[in-house]
Amino acid sequence: MHFVDAKSILTGNGGWYGMNIYRGCSHGCIYCDSRSRCYQFTHPFEDIEVKQNAPELLEAALRSKRKKAMIGTGSMSDPYMHCEEELGLTRRCLQIILKYGFGVAIQTKSDRILRDMDLLDQINQRTKCVVQMTLTTYDETLCRIVEPNVCGTKRRIEVLEEMQRRGIPTVVWLSPILPFINDTAENVGQLLSECVRVGVKGIVCFGMGLTLREGDREYYYAALDRHFPGLKQRYMDTYGYAYEIPSPRSKELMSLFTRICRQNNILCTPDACFEYMRQLPQRREQMSLFDDL
């Protein structure tokens, strides 16, 4: 990893802010879109860029804002990568979010988030905290191939269970579903059953498949050659150099997804999930404003 002083930390228009403390990732997921060249990385993806002044920038930004809002983090780089154990920058930023009465929607694949349960709990009691967890592959052996350097699906589900016990709402990212690898009714059905059991608020699913762009595509195909001999050629024959790579079972799997979500009152469109995560409850916001007086 290497350290930089960033010029700013928040993006957004006042109703919702985004924040990424790190750039790059050590999880090694074979499908990661963040590897795509359109994001203009100037360093190797595994050489994590650390915005070492992120807490100071965040405090300065939040101190100047009169209107409270939700802050999302983890969309580009997981805030709970291995380096967070040593650096603790995500924890420091959560402390600042709590201090200034903002809410947070935090996305991860890692059980390291449990290290900050005390802060997540306090934020949720004061304003709102939403924990987002990515689930792609129920089978643990396959999960270790697809997402090699992060905790497995069973452990992530245990994290969701702990959030439920604490009353912290959760949203699952059911993405990506990899054609000819985990695009089965058995896999999707098992993941959805666990989502129902642990009481998730919503599931973000952009369709049954994945996207491949320059940079991401090459990494993914190299992984197919290592772990699934012959599958790269099947992809090339089926999809060529397309950006959208839908599963041949997409219609069947989306029907299963929609039916189970609707039967269990789970938000199941991206727009509905994002709207929920971006809304800071008015009553709690007013309470936090009084707390600041």
C-alpha positions as CSV (number, residue, x, y, z in Angstrom):
1,M,0.0,0.0,0.0
2,H,1.0,3.6,-0.4
3,F,-0.2,6.8,1.2
4,V,-1.5,10.1,-0.3
5,D,-3.0,13.3,0.9
6,A,-6.4,13.7,-0.8
7,K,-7.8,17.1,-1.7
8,S,-11.4,16.1,-0.8
9,I,-13.3,13.1,0.6
10,L,-17.0,13.6,0.0
11,T,-19.0,13.6,-3.3
12,G,-22.6,14.4,-3.6
13,N,-25.2,17.2,-3.7
14,G,-26.3,17.5,0.0
15,G,-29.1,14.9,0.0
16,W,-26.6,12.1,-0.1
17,Y,-22.8,11.9,0.1
18,G,-20.3,9.2,-1.1
19,M,-16.9,8.5,0.4
20,N,-14.0,6.2,-0.4
21,I,-11.1,6.0,2.0
22,Y,-9.1,3.6,-0.1
23,R,-8.5,2.9,-3.8
24,G,-7.7,-0.6,-5.0
25,C,-8.5,-3.8,-3.2
26,S,-6.8,-6.9,-1.7
27,H,-9.9,-9.2,-1.8
28,G,-8.9,-10.6,-5.2
29,C,-12.5,-11.2,-6.5
30,I,-12.1,-12.5,-10.0
31,Y,-14.9,-10.3,-11.4
32,C,-14.2,-6.9,-9.8
33,D,-15.4,-4.1,-12.0
34,S,-13.3,-1.6,-10.1
35,R,-10.3,-3.0,-12.0
36,S,-11.7,-1.5,-15.2
37,R,-9.4,1.0,-17.0
38,C,-12.1,3.6,-17.1
39,Y,-11.4,4.3,-13.4
40,Q,-7.9,5.5,-14.4
41,F,-5.8,3.7,-11.8
42,T,-2.2,4.9,-12.0
43,H,-0.9,2.1,-9.7
44,P,-1.4,-1.6,-9.5
45,F,-4.9,-2.5,-8.2
46,E,-3.5,-4.5,-5.2
47,D,-1.2,-1.6,-4.2
48,I,-3.8,0.0,-2.0
49,E,-3.9,3.8,-2.2
50,V,-4.6,5.1,1.3
51,K,-6.1,8.5,1.7
52,Q,-4.3,9.1,5.0
53,N,-5.9,12.4,5.7
54,A,-9.5,11.1,5.2
55,P,-10.6,11.6,8.8
56,E,-9.4,15.2,8.9
57,L,-11.0,16.0,5.5
58,L,-14.3,14.4,6.6
59,E,-14.4,16.3,9.9
60,A,-13.8,19.6,8.1
61,A,-16.5,18.8,5.6
62,L,-19.1,17.7,8.1
63,R,-18.4,20.6,10.5
64,S,-19.4,23.0,7.7
65,K,-22.6,21.3,6.8
66,R,-25.9,22.4,8.4
67,K,-28.1,19.8,6.9
68,K,-27.5,16.2,8.0
69,A,-27.5,13.4,5.4
70,M,-26.6,9.8,4.8
71,I,-23.0,9.0,3.8
72,G,-22.3,6.0,1.7
73,T,-19.0,4.2,1.6
74,G,-17.6,1.0,0.0
75,S,-18.9,1.3,-3.5
76,M,-15.5,1.4,-5.2
77,S,-13.2,-0.1,-2.6
78,D,-14.1,-2.2,0.5
79,P,-13.6,-0.1,3.7
80,Y,-12.7,-3.3,5.6
81,M,-9.8,-4.6,3.6
82,H,-6.8,-6.2,5.4
83,C,-5.1,-2.8,5.8
84,E,-8.0,-1.5,7.9
85,E,-6.8,-3.8,10.7
86,E,-3.6,-1.8,11.0
87,L,-4.8,1.7,9.9
88,G,-8.3,2.0,11.4
89,L,-9.3,4.8,9.0
90,T,-12.8,3.5,8.5
91,R,-13.3,3.4,12.3
92,R,-12.0,7.0,12.7
93,C,-14.4,8.2,10.0
94,L,-17.3,6.4,11.7
95,Q,-16.5,8.2,14.9
96,I,-16.7,11.5,13.1
97,I,-20.0,10.6,11.4
98,L,-21.4,9.8,14.8
99,K,-20.0,13.0,16.3
100,Y,-21.7,15.2,13.8
101,G,-25.0,13.3,13.6
102,F,-24.9,12.0,10.1
103,G,-26.1,8.6,8.9
104,V,-24.1,5.9,7.1
105,A,-24.7,3.2,4.5
106,I,-21.6,1.0,4.5
107,Q,-20.9,-1.7,1.9
108,T,-18.5,-4.6,2.5
109,K,-17.7,-8.3,2.0
110,S,-15.7,-8.6,5.2
111,D,-16.5,-9.6,8.7
112,R,-14.0,-7.0,9.9
113,I,-17.0,-4.7,10.1
114,L,-17.9,-6.4,13.4
115,R,-14.9,-4.7,14.9
116,D,-16.9,-1.4,14.6
117,M,-20.2,-2.8,15.9
118,D,-20.2,-0.3,18.8
119,L,-20.1,2.6,16.4
120,L,-22.5,1.2,14.0
121,D,-24.9,0.6,16.8
122,Q,-24.6,4.1,18.2
123,I,-25.0,5.7,14.7
124,N,-28.2,3.6,14.1
125,Q,-29.6,4.7,17.4
126,R,-28.9,8.3,16.8
127,T,-29.6,8.6,13.1
128,K,-29.5,5.7,10.7
129,C,-27.0,2.9,9.8
130,V,-27.4,0.5,6.9
131,V,-25.0,-2.3,6.4
132,Q,-24.7,-3.7,2.9
133,M,-23.2,-7.1,2.3
134,T,-22.3,-8.7,-1.1
135,L,-23.4,-12.3,-1.6
136,T,-22.7,-14.2,-4.8
137,T,-22.0,-17.8,-4.2
138,Y,-23.6,-20.1,-1.5
139,D,-21.1,-23.0,-2.0
140,E,-18.1,-22.2,0.1
141,T,-15.6,-24.1,-2.1
142,L,-16.7,-22.1,-5.1
143,C,-16.8,-18.9,-3.1
144,R,-13.1,-19.3,-2.2
145,I,-12.3,-19.5,-6.0
146,V,-14.5,-16.5,-7.0
147,E,-13.7,-14.3,-3.9
148,P,-10.4,-15.8,-2.6
149,N,-9.1,-13.3,0.0
150,V,-12.2,-12.4,2.0
151,C,-14.4,-14.3,4.4
152,G,-16.8,-16.8,2.9
153,T,-20.6,-16.6,2.4
154,K,-21.5,-18.4,5.7
155,R,-19.5,-15.9,7.7
156,R,-21.1,-12.9,5.8
157,I,-24.5,-14.3,6.6
158,E,-23.5,-14.5,10.3
159,V,-22.6,-10.8,10.0
160,L,-26.1,-10.1,8.7
161,E,-27.6,-12.1,11.6
162,E,-25.7,-10.0,14.1
163,M,-26.9,-6.8,12.5
164,Q,-30.5,-8.1,12.7
165,R,-30.0,-8.8,16.4
166,R,-28.9,-5.2,16.9
167,G,-31.7,-3.8,14.9
168,I,-29.4,-2.5,12.2
169,P,-31.1,-2.7,8.8
170,T,-29.2,-4.6,6.0
171,V,-29.2,-4.6,2.3
172,V,-27.7,-7.5,0.2
173,W,-26.0,-7.0,-3.2
174,L,-26.8,-10.2,-5.1
175,S,-24.2,-9.4,-7.7
176,P,-22.6,-10.6,-9.9
177,I,-24.1,-13.9,-10.9
178,L,-21.5,-15.5,-13.2
179,P,-22.7,-17.3,-16.3
180,F,-22.0,-21.0,-16.3
181,I,-20.4,-20.8,-12.8
182,N,-23.0,-19.8,-10.1
183,D,-26.0,-19.0,-12.3
184,T,-28.2,-21.8,-11.0
185,A,-31.6,-21.8,-9.3
186,E,-30.0,-23.8,-6.5
187,N,-27.4,-21.1,-5.8
188,V,-29.7,-18.1,-6.1
189,G,-32.5,-19.8,-4.2
190,Q,-30.2,-20.7,-1.3
191,L,-28.9,-17.1,-1.1
192,L,-32.4,-15.7,-1.2
193,S,-33.6,-18.1,1.5
194,E,-30.8,-16.9,3.8
195,C,-31.8,-13.3,3.0
196,V,-35.3,-14.1,4.1
197,R,-34.2,-15.9,7.2
198,V,-32.0,-13.0,8.4
199,G,-34.6,-10.4,7.6
200,V,-32.8,-8.2,5.1
201,K,-34.5,-4.9,4.2
202,G,-33.6,-5.0,0.5
203,I,-31.6,-6.8,-2.2
204,V,-29.8,-4.9,-5.0
205,C,-29.8,-7.0,-8.2
206,F,-29.1,-5.4,-11.6
207,G,-29.9,-8.6,-13.4
208,M,-28.5,-12.2,-13.4
209,G,-25.1,-11.8,-15.0
210,L,-22.1,-9.5,-14.9
211,T,-20.4,-6.7,-16.8
212,L,-16.9,-6.8,-18.3
213,R,-14.8,-3.8,-19.4
214,E,-11.3,-3.4,-20.5
215,G,-9.0,-4.2,-17.6
216,D,-11.7,-6.2,-15.7
217,R,-12.3,-8.5,-18.7
218,E,-8.6,-9.5,-19.0
219,Y,-8.3,-10.3,-15.3
220,Y,-11.5,-12.3,-15.3
221,Y,-10.6,-14.3,-18.3
222,A,-7.2,-15.1,-16.8
223,A,-9.0,-16.4,-13.7
224,L,-11.2,-18.6,-15.9
225,D,-8.2,-20.1,-17.5
226,R,-6.7,-21.0,-14.1
227,H,-9.9,-22.3,-12.4
228,F,-12.3,-23.3,-15.2
229,P,-10.4,-24.5,-18.2
230,G,-12.2,-24.0,-21.5
231,L,-14.8,-21.6,-20.0
232,K,-13.1,-18.5,-21.5
233,Q,-13.7,-19.8,-25.0
234,R,-17.3,-20.4,-24.1
235,Y,-17.6,-16.8,-23.0
236,M,-16.0,-15.6,-26.2
237,D,-18.2,-17.7,-28.4
238,T,-21.4,-16.5,-26.5
239,Y,-20.6,-12.9,-25.7
240,G,-17.6,-11.8,-27.7
241,Y,-16.5,-8.4,-26.2
242,A,-19.9,-7.3,-25.0
243,Y,-20.1,-5.1,-21.9
244,E,-23.3,-6.8,-20.5
245,I,-22.9,-10.6,-19.9
246,P,-26.3,-11.9,-19.0
247,S,-26.8,-15.5,-17.9
248,P,-28.7,-17.7,-20.3
249,R,-30.9,-18.5,-17.3
250,S,-31.5,-14.8,-16.6
251,K,-35.3,-14.8,-17.1
252,E,-35.8,-17.9,-14.9
253,L,-33.5,-16.5,-12.1
254,M,-35.0,-13.0,-12.1
255,S,-38.5,-14.5,-11.8
256,L,-37.3,-16.5,-8.8
257,F,-35.7,-13.4,-7.3
258,T,-38.7,-11.2,-7.8
259,R,-41.2,-13.8,-6.5
260,I,-39.3,-14.5,-3.3
261,C,-38.7,-10.8,-2.6
262,R,-42.3,-9.8,-3.1
263,Q,-43.6,-12.8,-1.0
264,N,-41.4,-11.6,1.9
265,N,-41.7,-7.8,1.6
266,I,-38.1,-7.3,0.6
267,L,-37.2,-4.3,-1.5
268,C,-36.1,-5.7,-4.8
269,T,-35.4,-2.9,-7.3
270,P,-32.2,-0.9,-7.2
271,D,-34.1,2.4,-7.2
272,A,-36.1,1.3,-4.1
273,C,-33.0,0.1,-2.3
274,F,-31.1,3.3,-3.0
275,E,-34.0,5.5,-2.0
276,Y,-34.2,3.7,1.3
277,M,-30.5,3.9,1.9
278,R,-30.3,7.6,1.1
279,Q,-33.2,8.7,3.3
280,L,-32.3,10.0,6.7
281,P,-35.3,9.8,9.0
282,Q,-36.7,13.3,9.7
283,R,-37.5,12.6,13.3
284,R,-34.0,11.3,14.1
285,E,-32.4,14.1,12.1
286,Q,-34.3,16.7,14.2
287,M,-33.2,14.9,17.4
288,S,-29.5,15.0,16.3
289,L,-29.9,18.7,15.5
290,F,-31.1,19.3,19.0
291,D,-28.2,17.2,20.3
292,D,-25.8,19.6,18.6
293,L,-27.1,22.7,20.4
